[in-house]
Amino acid sequence: MNGVNNVTVHAVLVPFPAQGHVNALIHFANLLASRGFFITFVNTEWTEKRMFGSAKLKSQLHYSKPNFRFLSFPDSLPPEHGRTSHLGELFIALVKRGDALEALLRKETGNGIPPVTCIVSDGVMSCTISVAANMQVPRVVFWPFCAAASIAQKYAYSLFSQGHIPVKISEGNRPEKMITTLPGNIPALWPSDLISFYREQFTSDPIYEAVLFESRMSDMGEYVLANTFEELEGREAAAALSNKGCPSLSIGPVFLPNFLEGENSTQSNMSMWEEDDSCLHWLDKQRPRSVLYVSFGSLALKSQEQLDELALGLEQSGYAFLWVLRSDIAQGQAAVLPEGFEERTKDRALFVKWTPQLKVLAHPSVGGFLTHSGWNSTVESISMGVPMIGWPYFGDQFLNCRFTKEIWKVGLDFKDVDVDDGRLVRREEIESAVVRVMANEEMQKKAEELKEAARKAVMEGGSSFNNINTFINDMLNRAKAQSQSFK
Ligand code: UDX
């Protein structure tokens, strides 16, 4: 293991237990491991079971290195609990798990494991606050959203005090309600850009109080990292996430350095579903930029009626498409496709349950992405130069979708779905959006520019590359000082 004067930095990484959050932190963990850190990656037992469940998945995982270990702790929910289908209850259970996490870390020491240097915690995992304080190590807040959405979440409690929250969705995009007081030089936000759990309709759901609580707690940390890059959101945006002047840096897209190295072992996400690689062979047979990729991430659901319209819209567009139909996509059930649809589209369509998404987006045959605008999907698409059609579902996705369209200009969306999330999007709208995104040279040009900017940011000398070095050096210095104090 590398280190300064034989000192090894030991980072404990703690994601919120959902696919998008785990993916971002696992890539960052991998990056730190390749720079000589000792990594303890802590999942909940439920997440770990989902990820390591099948022997095949386990063998696909290449994180088993001498300086990388996985640990897990119980979330205290009963086995039959849906976890991500009842996010509020999951949040509330996790808030109280600091003791269990600390006990685990204290138990799993010795045998050459270096002392813990820092705890890199998801920005919405406040249970790590007491752990870091009791273990006397810095809590590094890792924001898995874009900087603007992270700022909106960090300052949500102030917005609540100012009367912006709860958001009346009828006022979601009224000009006089625009939020212009947030720091970081970010664009003014519509109320509908805020994390959707702050909408009036959620006030009786446990998720409302839970995210507000996390907002109040998000000030607790001695270092802040954001999974974005300065060329996309500006330097000031990450700086505005600082807690009382602590370092606060953009270090993303965190998946990209490993991906660019082309090392097969690190190109994959850590998936809760089994990846179906067959789609890559199918893509190999398609023309450049001819395929629309359709996927709504790990949590978004659609009604069966909406899936019917989507299928028929895709068919009417005439374009080839690769569609991820997660087994629970139809409000918890498998989708039923319209009669004859598969037969009619068989020469230009492929349906899979879960893809190796990074490899799909990087494939030259993919020319557009119909996405739920989750931050990972958005930043992955940006990094691969693929224009998007945004169709947000919840959380930070409304902001991501609007910024993709209006600020970064690499996407389209459907009218009013930001303020009327129950609206049925008709097949004609889908057809029109697909045609517009696939044939849009201007958007493709812009997407190429952003792709280059993202890649430049993570390559040697780039903004994120330098910021990661700053973080690594700061943690090395802390580990050195820690080892001196033990002598
Ligand atoms: C959640 C929130 O919804 C998102 O808005 C937030 O920013 C992070 O947490 P999720 O809904 O899963 O995440 O969306 P997203 O952030 O896009 O993450 C999905 C991840 O799964 C991506 O890394 C994507 O590459 C991966 N994925 C998705 C696959 O590997 N295969 C698939 O078939 C679909």
Boltz pocket constraint, residues with backbone or C-beta under 6 A from the ligand:
constraints:
  - pocket:
      binder: B
      contacts: [[A, 18], [A, 19], [A, 20], [A, 21], [A, 23], [A, 144], [A, 145], [A, 269], [A, 271], [A, 295], [A, 296], [A, 297], [A, 298], [A, 299], [A, 300], [A, 324], [A, 353], [A, 354], [A, 355], [A, 356], [A, 357], [A, 358], [A, 373], [A, 374], [A, 375], [A, 376], [A, 377], [A, 378], [A, 380], [A, 394], [A, 395], [A, 396], [A, 397]]
      max_distance: 6.0
